[in-house]
């Protein structure tokens, strides 16, 4: 009797499991079919080839580039009003050139943009100028940068993109990605009217900035907050040398002034997480006046204090660092600060973004149909490798330069800081070469490594002078270790072969930095 009962129970359980499995598989297939039908239906109704989440600098520029190639592009942006940011206010010479390759150079015109020809550096009462090299630079474009209001630039890019009939620019908030068997099929979003709806496309591009709410669903890459940038605008004034970015090697880190329009100057400085004075109770105003302003050279001090005295709106923005990482999911790619961030000290994030867009656009051009998820995955893998000469150079330089700008009582660290100032202020091949790297005019990681090595060796030489005492030898060894720590994490993150290969950099220059406009 017990055996019969057990047999009945086992057969009942087996029947239940089989029934549940059949139901689950059919239900999953049904949902997959419904999703495929929805995608097909949307495509028949003139749906998009590409969905872009975010209409900032990257999303708008990419929408224009892909639409010029005949793609139907649906851009979903949370807020279409002109953004108010204090990041993304400078386009390096290399960035301007890449922007022109995309046919978007006119977006940097007519927004009261200002020409920048180089840096003015200040340290311990001394002043030096480091300019972008004009002659013998092997750069097929005018070697100057531009500063501007980020919001004005973004609005011009949006206007340019929306001027194309195959671009749909919509205000809405993307809530999640629609995924089926590891493939991203589209997005769920809330329209401006508050209605929740969906959009489908073979390729989805996540370009929603450093605070991306979609990044976690694509990979486990997290952004590290390294410091905070504090900034405000002094109005109705003009610098004595408006064509220079003025960088003061102050304490605790750098202070910067630059002309953001014909009558406005951006003033900013870096502070660290455990030392942020409150803006609301006036601590920040006091900190600026008593701690930062006295370190600003007299010829800049009046303008630096003008904004504070006139009650300018002070903004604090986290400076983040995040290595690039590809998602294992198909049918999707991330761009911009949602994908890769470096310290903003060298103001080159938009240049890397323009490079990424140009590369991605070129890789997608031969594909008539974006519906093959496997082919798109191969394109994305190629994109990740091809971008390295520009991205690895900028990421490494941003990290190294930001660390070198931090003031310290440590003799080894201060020697490196002094070495950077001496190298840039010394002129000649070294300064012009490093400025070409900084400006994106020579995106070669090996060139940057060369300059870092020379700065390290010259700094060690200064430490050992006039004679190598045991203490000076010790500080020199520590300085070498500091330099090693600046470089090794990037060799690991970007790949040793990618950082040291001259062939990859040469191929990048030939394909993306030739004089012909794409």
C-alpha positions in Angstrom: 0.0 0.0 0.0 2.8 2.4 1.0 4.6 1.6 -2.3 1.5 2.3 -4.4 1.0 5.6 -2.5 4.6 6.6 -3.1 4.3 5.7 -6.8 1.1 7.7 -7.2 2.8 10.7 -5.5 5.9 10.5 -7.7 3.8 10.3 -10.9 1.7 13.2 -9.7 4.8 15.3 -9.0 6.3 14.4 -12.4 3.1 15.3 -14.2 3.0 18.6 -12.3 6.6 19.4 -13.3 6.1 18.5 -16.9 2.9 20.6 -17.1 4.6 23.6 -15.5 7.6 23.3 -17.8 5.4 23.1 -20.9 3.3 26.0 -19.7 6.4 28.1 -18.9 8.2 27.4 -22.2 5.0 28.2 -24.3 4.3 31.3 -22.3 7.9 32.5 -22.8 7.7 31.7 -26.5 4.4 33.6 -26.7 5.9 36.6 -25.0 8.9 36.4 -27.3 6.6 36.2 -30.3 4.5 39.1 -29.1 7.7 41.2 -28.5 9.0 40.3 -32.0 5.6 41.1 -33.5 5.6 44.4 -31.7 9.1 45.2 -33.0 8.0 44.1 -36.5 4.8 46.2 -36.3 6.7 49.3 -35.2 9.2 48.8 -38.0 6.4 48.5 -40.6 4.9 51.7 -39.2 8.1 53.6 -39.8 9.8 52.7 -36.4 13.4 53.6 -35.6 16.6 51.9 -36.6 18.2 53.3 -33.5 16.9 54.5 -30.2 19.2 57.0 -28.4 18.6 57.6 -24.7 19.7 61.2 -23.9 20.0 64.3 -26.1 23.0 65.9 -24.6 26.2 66.5 -26.6 26.7 62.8 -27.5 23.1 61.8 -28.1 22.4 64.8 -30.4 25.7 64.5 -32.3 25.2 60.7 -32.8 21.6 61.2 -33.9 22.7 63.7 -36.6 25.5 61.5 -37.8 23.4 58.3 -38.1 20.5 60.2 -39.7 22.8 61.6 -42.3 23.5 57.9 -43.2 19.8 57.3 -43.7 19.1 55.7 -40.3 15.8 56.4 -38.6 16.7 57.7 -35.2 14.4 58.1 -32.1 16.0 60.3 -29.4 14.4 60.3 -25.9 15.5 63.1 -23.6 14.3 63.8 -20.1 14.4 67.6 -20.3 14.6 69.6 -23.5 15.3 72.9 -21.8 18.7 74.4 -22.2 20.9 72.7 -19.7 22.9 74.6 -17.1 26.2 72.8 -16.6 29.7 73.9 -15.7 31.3 70.8 -17.3 31.6 70.4 -21.1 32.6 74.1 -21.6 35.7 73.5 -23.6 36.3 71.7 -26.9 40.0 70.9 -27.5 41.5 71.3 -31.0 41.2 67.6 -31.6 37.6 67.7 -30.6 36.9 70.5 -33.0 38.5 68.6 -35.8 36.4 65.5 -35.1 33.3 67.6 -34.8 34.0 68.9 -38.3 34.4 65.4 -39.6 30.8 64.8 -38.4 29.6 67.9 -40.2 28.8 69.7 -36.9 31.4 72.4 -36.8 28.8 75.1 -37.2 27.3 74.2 -33.9 30.3 75.9 -32.2 29.6 79.1 -34.1 27.3 81.9 -33.2 27.1 81.0 -29.5 29.6 83.7 -28.3 32.3 81.0 -28.3 35.8 82.1 -27.3 39.1 81.1 -28.9 41.7 79.4 -26.7 45.3 79.0 -27.8 46.9 77.4 -24.8 47.5 77.6 -21.0 48.7 80.2 -18.7 50.2 78.5 -15.6 50.9 80.1 -12.2 52.9 78.6 -9.3 54.6 80.2 -6.4 54.4 83.7 -7.9 55.8 82.6 -11.2 53.9 82.6 -14.5 54.4 80.6 -17.7 52.6 80.1 -21.0 52.2 76.8 -22.9 50.5 77.1 -26.3 49.1 74.5 -28.7 51.8 74.0 -31.3 51.1 75.9 -34.5 53.9 74.7 -36.8 55.2 71.2 -37.5 52.3 69.6 -35.6 51.1 67.2 -38.2 47.6 68.3 -37.4 45.2 69.1 -40.3 43.1 71.7 -38.6 43.5 75.1 -36.9 45.2 74.3 -33.5 43.0 76.1 -31.1 40.3 75.2 -28.6 36.9 76.9 -27.9 35.2 77.7 -24.7 31.4 78.4 -24.5 28.2 77.9 -22.5 27.6 74.1 -22.6 23.8 74.6 -22.8 24.1 76.8 -25.9 26.2 74.2 -27.7 23.7 71.4 -26.7 20.8 73.3 -28.1 22.5 74.0 -31.4 23.3 70.2 -31.7 19.6 69.4 -30.9 18.4 71.9 -33.5 20.8 70.4 -36.1 19.7 66.9 -35.4 16.0 67.7 -35.4 16.4 69.5 -38.7 16.7 66.1 -40.4 13.3 64.4 -41.2 14.4 61.0 -40.1 15.2 62.2 -36.5 12.5 62.1 -33.9 13.4 64.1 -30.8 11.0 63.4 -28.0 10.9 64.6 -24.4 10.4 61.6 -22.0 12.0 59.7 -19.2 13.3 56.3 -20.0 12.5 53.9 -17.1 14.1 50.6 -18.3 15.4 48.6 -21.2 13.3 45.9 -22.8 15.3 42.7 -22.9 14.6 39.3 -24.5 17.1 36.4 -24.1 20.0 38.8 -23.5 19.2 41.1 -26.4 18.0 44.7 -25.8 14.9 45.3 -28.0 14.0 48.8 -27.0 13.0 50.9 -24.0 10.1 51.6 -21.7 9.6 55.3 -21.1 7.2 57.9 -19.7 6.2 60.6 -22.1 6.0 64.3 -21.3 2.3 63.9 -20.8 2.9 61.2 -18.2 1.9 58.2 -20.3 4.0 55.1 -20.0 4.8 53.5 -23.4 7.5 51.5 -25.2 9.7 52.0 -28.2 11.5 49.3 -30.2 14.6 49.4 -32.4 17.4 46.9 -33.4 20.0 49.1 -31.7 19.7 51.1 -28.5 22.4 53.6 -27.5 22.5 54.7 -23.8 24.0 58.2 -23.7 22.4 59.6 -20.6 25.4 61.0 -18.7 27.4 60.3 -15.6 24.2 59.7 -13.5 22.9 57.1 -15.9 20.1 55.1 -14.4 20.5 52.4 -17.1 24.1 51.6 -16.6 23.5 49.1 -13.7 21.2 47.0 -15.9 24.0 46.6 -18.5 27.2 46.0 -16.5 28.5 46.3 -13.0 30.9 49.2 -13.7 30.7 51.9 -11.1 31.9 55.5 -11.1 34.5 56.6 -8.5 34.1 60.1 -7.1 37.6 61.5 -6.9 36.9 65.1 -5.9 34.5 68.0 -6.4 34.6 70.9 -8.8 33.3 74.2 -7.5 32.4 76.9 -10.0 30.6 80.1 -10.7 30.5 82.9 -13.3 31.8 86.4 -12.9 29.8 88.6 -15.3 30.5 91.8 -17.2 34.3 91.3 -17.2 37.1 90.1 -19.5 40.5 88.6 -18.7 43.7 90.4 -19.8 44.5 87.2 -21.8 41.1 85.8 -22.8 42.7 83.4 -25.2 44.3 81.4 -22.4 43.0 78.9 -19.8 44.4 80.3 -16.6 45.5 77.5 -14.2 46.8 78.3 -10.7 48.6 75.6 -8.9 47.0 76.4 -5.6 46.1 74.5 -2.4 44.5 72.0 -2.0 44.5 71.6 -5.7 44.2 73.7 -8.9 42.1 76.9 -9.5 41.0 77.9 -13.0 39.7 80.9 -14.8 38.7 81.1 -18.5 36.6 83.3 -20.7 33.3 81.5 -21.3 31.7 84.3 -23.4 32.7 87.8 -24.5 31.6 89.3 -21.1 31.7 86.3 -18.7 34.5 84.4 -16.9 34.2 80.9 -15.5 35.9 80.7 -12.1 36.4 77.3 -10.5 38.6 75.2 -8.2 38.9 71.6 -6.9 38.2 70.4 -3.4 38.0 67.0 -1.8 35.1 65.0 -0.4 35.9 65.6 3.3 36.4 69.3 2.9 33.3 70.7 1.3 32.1 74.0 2.9 28.4 74.6 2.9 26.9 76.9 0.3 23.7 77.6 2.1 25.1 79.0 5.3 27.8 81.1 3.6 30.8 78.8 4.4 31.7 78.4 0.8 31.7 82.2 0.2 34.1 82.6 3.2 36.3 79.7 2.0 36.6 81.2 -1.5 37.5 84.7 -0.1 39.9 83.6 2.7 41.5 80.5 1.3 41.3 80.4 -2.5 41.3 84.0 -3.6 44.6 85.0 -1.8 46.3 82.3 -3.9 45.0 83.8 -7.2 47.5 86.1 -8.9 46.7 89.8 -8.4 45.9 90.4 -12.1 43.2 87.7 -11.9 42.0 88.3 -8.3 39.5 91.1 -9.0 37.6 89.0 -11.6 37.8 85.9 -9.4 36.1 87.7 -6.5 33.6 89.7 -8.6 31.2 86.8 -9.0 31.4 86.0 -5.2 30.8 89.6 -4.3 27.8 89.8 -6.7 26.2 86.7 -5.4 26.9 84.4 -8.3 25.2 81.0 -8.2 27.8 78.5 -7.0 27.7 75.0 -8.4 29.4 71.9 -7.0 29.8 68.9 -9.3 31.4 65.5 -8.5 34.5 64.7 -10.6 34.2 61.0 -11.4 36.4 58.4 -12.9 35.2 55.2 -14.5 36.9 52.7 -16.8 35.1 51.7 -20.0 33.5 48.3 -19.9 31.4 46.6 -22.6 28.0 45.0 -21.7 27.5 41.3 -22.4 24.0 42.1 -23.6 23.4 42.5 -27.3 21.7 45.2 -29.2 22.9 48.0 -27.0 25.9 50.2 -26.6 26.8 53.0 -24.1 28.5 56.2 -25.0 29.8 59.3 -23.2 29.9 59.6 -19.4 27.5 56.6 -19.1 30.4 54.6 -20.6 33.7 56.1 -19.7 34.8 59.0 -17.4 38.1 60.5 -16.5 39.1 63.5 -14.3 37.8 66.7 -15.9 41.1 68.7 -15.3 42.2 68.4 -18.9 38.6 69.1 -20.3 38.8 66.4 -23.0 35.7 64.3 -22.3 33.7 65.8 -25.3 36.7 65.1 -27.5 36.7 61.4 -26.6 33.0 61.4 -27.2 33.3 62.9 -30.7 35.9 60.3 -31.5 33.7 57.5 -30.3 30.8 58.7 -32.4 32.9 59.0 -35.5 34.2 55.5 -35.0 30.8 53.9 -34.3 29.2 55.7 -37.2 31.9 54.4 -39.6 31.6 50.8 -38.3 27.8 50.9 -38.8 27.8 52.4 -42.2 28.4 49.2 -44.2 25.5 47.4 -42.4 22.3 47.8 -44.3 20.2 46.2 -41.6 20.9 46.6 -37.9 18.7 43.7 -36.9 21.5 41.1 -36.7 22.4 41.3 -33.0 25.5 39.1 -33.6 26.9 41.5 -36.2 26.2 44.5 -34.0 28.0 42.8 -31.2 31.1 42.3 -33.5 30.9 46.0 -34.4 30.8 47.0 -30.7 33.8 44.8 -29.9 35.7 46.4 -32.8 34.7 49.9 -31.6 36.1 49.1 -28.2 39.5 48.4 -29.6 39.7 51.1 -32.3 38.8 53.9 -29.8 41.8 53.1 -27.5 44.5 55.5 -29.0 42.3 58.5 -28.2 40.5 57.3 -25.1 43.6 55.7 -23.5 45.6 58.8 -24.0 43.0 61.1 -22.5 42.1 58.8 -19.6 45.8 58.4 -18.6 46.6 62.1 -19.0 43.5 63.2 -17.1 44.5 60.9 -14.2 48.1 61.9 -14.2 47.6 65.7 -14.6 44.9 65.8 -11.8 47.2 64.0 -9.4 50.2 66.2 -10.3 48.0 69.3 -9.5 47.3 68.3 -5.9 49.4 70.3 -3.5 51.3 68.3 -0.9 53.9 68.7 1.9 55.4 65.4 0.7 58.7 66.2 -1.0 58.3 63.5 -3.7 54.8 64.6 -4.7 55.7 68.3 -4.7 58.8 67.5 -6.8 56.5 65.9 -9.4 54.2 68.9 -9.3 57.1 71.3 -9.8 58.4 69.0 -12.6 55.1 69.4 -14.5 55.2 73.1 -14.2 58.9 73.3 -15.3 58.2 71.0 -18.2 55.3 73.0 -19.6 56.9 76.3 -18.9 60.2 75.3 -20.4 59.0 75.6 -24.0 60.6 73.7 -26.9 59.9 70.2 -28.0 58.7 68.9 -24.6 56.1 71.5 -23.9 54.8 71.6 -27.5 54.7 67.8 -27.6 52.7 67.5 -24.4 50.3 70.3 -25.4 49.7 68.5 -28.7 48.8 65.4 -26.7 46.6 67.4 -24.3 44.8 69.0 -27.2 44.0 65.8 -28.9 46.3 66.7 -31.8 48.5 63.7 -31.3 46.4 60.9 -29.7 49.2 58.4 -29.1 49.5 56.7 -25.6 53.2 56.0 -26.2 53.9 59.7 -26.7 52.2 60.5 -23.4 54.2 57.8 -21.7 57.4 59.3 -23.1 56.5 62.8 -21.7 55.6 61.3 -18.3 59.0 59.5 -18.2 60.9 62.7 -19.1 59.0 64.7 -16.4 59.7 61.9 -13.8 63.4 61.8 -14.7 63.8 65.6 -14.7 62.0 65.8 -11.3 64.3 63.1 -9.9 67.2 65.1 -11.2 66.0 68.2 -9.3 65.5 66.2 -6.1 69.0 64.8 -6.3 70.6 68.2 -6.9 73.1 69.5 -5.9 74.3 66.1 -4.5 72.5 62.8 -3.9 72.2 62.5 -0.1 70.5 59.4 1.3 67.3 61.3 2.0 67.2 62.7 -1.5 67.7 59.3 -3.0 64.9 58.0 -0.9 62.5 60.8 -2.1 63.6 60.1 -5.6 62.7 56.4 -5.3 59.3 57.4 -3.9 58.8 59.8 -6.8 59.5 57.0 -9.2 57.0 54.9 -7.4 54.4 57.7 -7.6 54.9 57.9 -11.3 54.6 54.2 -11.6 51.3 54.2 -9.8 50.0 56.9 -12.2 50.7 54.7 -15.2 50.3 51.1 -14.3 46.5 51.1 -13.5 46.0 52.5 -17.0 48.2 49.9 -18.6 46.1 47.3 -16.9 42.7 49.0 -17.7 43.4 49.9 -21.3 45.7 47.0 -22.2 49.5 47.0 -22.4 49.4 46.3 -26.2 46.9 49.1 -26.8 49.0 51.6 -24.8 52.4 50.6 -26.3 51.4 49.8 -29.8 52.4 52.4 -32.3 50.5 50.6 -35.1 47.1 51.1 -33.5 47.7 54.8 -33.1 48.9 55.1 -36.7 45.8 53.3 -37.9 43.6 55.6 -35.8 45.3 58.7 -37.2 45.0 57.4 -40.8 41.3 56.5 -40.5 40.0 59.3 -38.3 42.4 62.2 -38.3 43.0 62.6 -42.0 42.2 66.0 -43.6 39.2 64.7 -45.6 35.8 65.4 -44.0 33.6 62.3 -43.7 
